Amino acid sequence: MKILENKAAIVTGSSKGIGRAIAIAFAKEGCKVAVNYCHTRESALEVSDEIEKINPSGSIVIQADVTAEDEVKRMVNDTIAAFGKLHILVNNVGIFHRCSFLEMSLQEWESIIKNDLTSVFLCSRYAVPHIVQQKWGRIINISSTSGITGGTSGAHYAAAKGGVISFTKALSSELAKSGVTVNAIVPSKIGTDMLWGSYDEEGKKTLLTKIPVGRFGTPEEIASLALFLASDNAGYITGESIVASGGYK
Ligand SMILES: NC(=O)c1ccc[n+]([C@@H]2O[C@H](COP(=O)([O-])OP(=O)(O)OC[C@H]3O[C@@H](n4cnc5c(N)ncnc54)[C@H](OP(=O)(O)O)[C@@H]3O)[C@@H](O)[C@H]2O)c1
């Protein structure tokens, strides 16, 4: 039997990068996956096509902005309508605009908080009632080392990602008795559009010298950690935040 046979998941922001790798890793283990995106339908359809090759009728594609309450509600309802159940929510969406504190407008602050933290609340708020009904579930939140160290991306991103870690702990306590674990993955320097868009060639070379293992991480390495946290093998782990950063602080 596959690790996630008979399970159903929503992976937010799974048209690209880390979310895409998680959606595909889950599908390979028998999970039905709602592939969510906001802007790039083509990429989401490609992920869904890839899943269908592995697991026919194993995916749906849902356009929904996870910062908008009515769209999140629709995303969860459409998933239940398609799969009849929901066990796993991966709160993966996050955006990033590097900004120094003295240049940070309220609008800039609110945009990051909304996309990186409020979205985690909203998706959890609408998905958890369905997950709890199954008496077995997993919520996996994608944070960042900036949420622990402060990082160099800006106070807004650090505050949002630190908030994800605290939210994870609080929700894990509330759901502990219901068979649902809640954990965070704390990545850094993973080769995705988000990372490549933030550094020029010179910046990438300099950054590489600061990563102890001497390379960038891959989305698949984060996906394998997500798969472990989603599996029965991780049933005794909850409220934790697990760093995957190649030693980068
Ligand atoms: N890459 C890294 O080094 C790194 C390090 C630490 C933490 N992280 C975290 O890991 C997560 C994934 O990052 P990534 O690097 O894979 O990012 P990415 O390559 O930029 O992909 C982001 C995904 O999120 C979707 N998305 C963005 N805004 C959305 C919204 N409002 N509603 C729904 N979907 C939305 C995008 O879809 P559309 O294109 O359709 O909008 C895309 O599928 C983020 O939370 C990020 O903060 C990444």
The ligand as a MOL file (V3000), in Angstrom:
LIG
                    3D

  0  0  0     0  0            999 V3000
M  V30 BEGIN CTAB
M  V30 COUNTS 48 52 0 0 0
M  V30 BEGIN ATOM
M  V30 1 N 12.4920 29.1880 -2.3570 0
M  V30 2 C 13.0830 29.3880 -1.1810 0
M  V30 3 O 14.3130 29.4810 -1.0710 0
M  V30 4 C 12.2530 29.5010 0.0600 0
M  V30 5 C 12.9220 29.6970 1.2760 0
M  V30 6 C 12.1850 29.8000 2.4440 0
M  V30 7 C 10.8100 29.7140 2.4130 0
M  V30 8 N 10.1840 29.5380 1.2250 0 CHG=1
M  V30 9 C 8.7230 29.4630 1.2460 0
M  V30 10 O 8.2860 28.3490 0.5100 0
M  V30 11 C 6.9940 28.6150 -0.0450 0
M  V30 12 C 7.0020 28.3040 -1.5330 0
M  V30 13 O 8.0020 29.1110 -2.1450 0
M  V30 14 P 8.5200 28.8860 -3.6390 0
M  V30 15 O 9.9360 29.3010 -3.6170 0
M  V30 16 O 8.1340 27.5570 -4.1320 0 CHG=-1
M  V30 17 O 7.6710 30.0300 -4.3830 0
M  V30 18 P 7.3090 30.2190 -5.9380 0
M  V30 19 O 8.1890 29.4160 -6.7970 0
M  V30 20 O 7.2600 31.7030 -6.1090 0
M  V30 21 O 5.8190 29.6180 -6.0440 0
M  V30 22 C 4.7750 30.2670 -5.3650 0
M  V30 23 C 3.4820 29.5480 -5.6210 0
M  V30 24 O 2.4510 30.2040 -4.8700 0
M  V30 25 C 1.3840 30.5840 -5.7370 0
M  V30 26 N 0.7590 31.7920 -5.1820 0
M  V30 27 C 1.3470 32.9860 -4.9160 0
M  V30 28 N 0.4420 33.8290 -4.3760 0
M  V30 29 C -0.7260 33.1430 -4.2840 0
M  V30 30 C -2.0170 33.4660 -3.7940 0
M  V30 31 N -2.3010 34.6600 -3.2770 0
M  V30 32 N -2.9940 32.5090 -3.8690 0
M  V30 33 C -2.7250 31.2800 -4.3940 0
M  V30 34 N -1.5150 30.9110 -4.8770 0
M  V30 35 C -0.5270 31.8450 -4.8110 0
M  V30 36 C 2.0210 30.7520 -7.0880 0
M  V30 37 O 1.0480 30.5990 -8.1090 0
M  V30 38 P 0.8140 31.7420 -9.2400 0
M  V30 39 O 2.1160 31.8380 -9.9930 0
M  V30 40 O -0.3240 31.2080 -10.0320 0
M  V30 41 O 0.4890 32.9890 -8.4820 0
M  V30 42 C 3.0250 29.5770 -7.0640 0
M  V30 43 O 2.3580 28.3660 -7.3540 0
M  V30 44 C 6.6960 30.0680 0.3020 0
M  V30 45 O 5.8810 30.1300 1.4570 0
M  V30 46 C 8.0550 30.6490 0.5990 0
M  V30 47 O 7.9960 31.7720 1.4540 0
M  V30 48 C 10.8600 29.4480 0.0480 0
M  V30 END ATOM
M  V30 BEGIN BOND
M  V30 1 1 1 2
M  V30 2 2 2 3
M  V30 3 1 2 4
M  V30 4 1 4 5
M  V30 5 2 4 48
M  V30 6 2 5 6
M  V30 7 1 6 7
M  V30 8 2 7 8
M  V30 9 1 8 9
M  V30 10 1 8 48
M  V30 11 1 9 10
M  V30 12 1 9 46
M  V30 13 1 10 11
M  V30 14 1 11 12
M  V30 15 1 11 44
M  V30 16 1 12 13
M  V30 17 1 13 14
M  V30 18 2 14 15
M  V30 19 1 14 16
M  V30 20 1 14 17
M  V30 21 1 17 18
M  V30 22 2 18 19
M  V30 23 1 18 20
M  V30 24 1 18 21
M  V30 25 1 21 22
M  V30 26 1 22 23
M  V30 27 1 23 24
M  V30 28 1 23 42
M  V30 29 1 24 25
M  V30 30 1 25 26
M  V30 31 1 25 36
M  V30 32 1 26 27
M  V30 33 1 26 35
M  V30 34 2 27 28
M  V30 35 1 28 29
M  V30 36 1 29 30
M  V30 37 2 29 35
M  V30 38 1 30 31
M  V30 39 2 30 32
M  V30 40 1 32 33
M  V30 41 2 33 34
M  V30 42 1 34 35
M  V30 43 1 36 37
M  V30 44 1 36 42
M  V30 45 1 37 38
M  V30 46 2 38 39
M  V30 47 1 38 40
M  V30 48 1 38 41
M  V30 49 1 42 43
M  V30 50 1 44 45
M  V30 51 1 44 46
M  V30 52 1 46 47
M  V30 END BOND
M  V30 END CTAB
M  END
